[in-house]
Amino acid sequence: VVPPDAVRRVLAACPGLVVVDGYGPTETTTFATAGRLVAADTVPDPVPIGEPLDNQRIYLLDRDLRPVPLGAHGELYLGGAGLARGYLGRPGLAAQRFVACPFGT
């Protein structure tokens, strides 16, 4: 989580600087999303995780793997080229956490 006040201070102190907020759990190797922050007065609270990177997909789904409405709470599901195929030596955990994409992609 990036503290919005810290981003605002950096952008205010360094005009013209672009801060890139990258998000990605271990299962996506490095990053799955990124967002550009360019002006101190436009940094939202909380700082969003950004948009999916090329060849990545993100979904916010309910417990039945259906998309939730805008503004609703849900679970973040990631997919795409950067997603791992499972946990090394832990097939049971991988079967629980790595599920097929409900949208067939």
C-alpha positions in Angstrom: 0.0 0.0 0.0 1.4 3.4 -1.0 0.7 6.2 1.4 -1.0 9.0 -0.6 0.5 11.7 1.5 4.0 10.4 0.7 3.2 10.5 -3.0 1.8 14.0 -2.8 5.0 15.2 -1.0 7.3 13.7 -3.6 5.3 15.1 -6.5 5.0 18.5 -4.9 8.8 18.6 -4.3 9.7 17.3 -7.8 7.6 19.0 -10.5 7.5 17.0 -13.7 8.3 13.7 -11.9 6.0 10.7 -12.6 5.4 8.2 -9.8 4.5 4.7 -11.0 2.7 2.5 -8.5 3.1 -1.1 -9.3 1.1 -3.9 -7.8 1.7 -7.6 -7.9 1.7 -10.5 -5.4 4.4 -13.2 -5.5 2.2 -15.3 -7.7 2.5 -12.9 -10.6 6.4 -12.9 -10.5 6.7 -9.1 -10.4 3.9 -6.8 -11.3 0.4 -7.3 -12.6 -0.8 -3.7 -12.6 0.7 -0.2 -12.7 -0.7 3.3 -12.3 0.9 6.7 -13.1 0.6 9.5 -10.7 1.7 12.9 -12.1 0.4 15.7 -9.9 0.2 16.1 -6.1 -3.3 17.6 -6.3 -4.7 14.6 -8.2 -3.4 11.7 -6.0 -6.5 9.9 -4.6 -6.8 8.2 -1.2 -6.4 5.3 -1.4 -3.9 5.2 -4.2 -5.3 2.8 -6.8 -3.3 -0.2 -8.0 -3.6 1.0 -11.6 -4.4 -0.8 -14.8 -3.4 -4.3 -15.9 0.0 -4.6 -17.6 0.1 -6.0 -21.2 -1.0 -9.6 -21.3 -2.4 -9.5 -17.8 -6.0 -9.6 -16.6 -7.6 -8.5 -13.4 -11.1 -9.3 -12.1 -13.0 -8.4 -8.9 -15.3 -11.3 -8.2 -17.7 -12.5 -5.6 -17.5 -16.0 -3.9 -19.3 -17.5 -6.9 -16.7 -16.1 -9.3 -19.1 -13.5 -10.7 -18.0 -9.9 -11.3 -19.1 -7.5 -8.5 -20.7 -4.1 -9.3 -18.6 -1.0 -9.4 -17.8 0.1 -5.8 -18.7 -3.3 -4.3 -16.3 -5.4 -2.3 -14.9 -8.6 -3.8 -11.9 -10.8 -4.2 -9.1 -9.8 -6.7 -8.4 -12.5 -9.3 -5.4 -12.2 -11.6 -4.6 -14.0 -14.8 -2.4 -13.8 -17.9 1.1 -14.4 -19.0 2.8 -13.4 -15.8 0.8 -15.6 -13.5 2.5 -18.6 -12.0 1.1 -22.1 -12.6 1.1 -23.1 -9.0 3.3 -23.5 -5.9 6.5 -25.6 -6.3 6.0 -28.8 -4.4 2.6 -27.8 -3.0 0.0 -29.2 -5.4 -2.8 -29.1 -2.8 -2.4 -25.4 -2.1 -2.0 -24.7 -5.8 -5.3 -26.5 -6.5 -7.0 -24.3 -3.9 -5.5 -21.0 -5.0 -5.1 -21.3 -8.7 -8.5 -21.6 -10.3 -9.5 -21.7 -14.0 -10.6 -18.4 -15.4 -14.4 -18.3 -15.2 -14.5 -16.4 -18.5 -12.7 -18.9 -20.6 -9.7 -16.8 -21.3 
